[in-house]
Amino acid sequence: MSERIARLRAHQRNIDRYENLLKTNLTELELQFLEKRLSEERFAITMLQFMGPSSAGHARPDARRA
């Protein structure tokens, strides 16, 4: 359970950081990158929230696909 909470907090910190960066002067490419990362982080949080504690260690919604 504590690993799940730690992962939720890490994703939320990333979201906070990206949202703060969106308030700065960015190029279109940087904006697209941050929007993509925000989407991925929000999805990861959603997945963690819907996973039960027993499945939290088995699925890794933040794992990168090759």
C-alpha positions, -999 to 999 in steps of 0.1 A, spaced: 0 0 0 28 25 8 44 19 -26 11 27 -43 8 59 -23 44 69 -31 37 63 -68 5 84 -66 25 112 -50 53 110 -76 28 113 -104 10 142 -87 43 160 -83 51 155 -120 16 169 -129 22 200 -106 56 206 -122 43 202 -158 13 225 -150 37 252 -137 58 249 -168 27 254 -190 25 289 -174 58 298 -190 67 309 -225 70 277 -245 75 267 -281 48 247 -298 70 216 -295 75 221 -258 38 227 -253 30 195 -271 55 175 -251 41 188 -218 5 182 -228 15 146 -237 33 141 -204 4 155 -185 -19 131 -202 3 102 -194 7 112 -157 -30 117 -153 -37 83 -169 -12 67 -145 -29 82 -115 -63 70 -128 -50 35 -133 -35 34 -98 -67 47 -82 -88 20 -99 -64 -8 -91 -69 -26 -59 -40 -29 -34 -34 -65 -44 -29 -56 -81 -8 -25 -75 25 -44 -78 16 -63 -109 5 -37 -134 28 -8 -141 8 20 -159 38 42 -159 60 16 -177 73 28 -210 63 9 -242 91 1 -266 
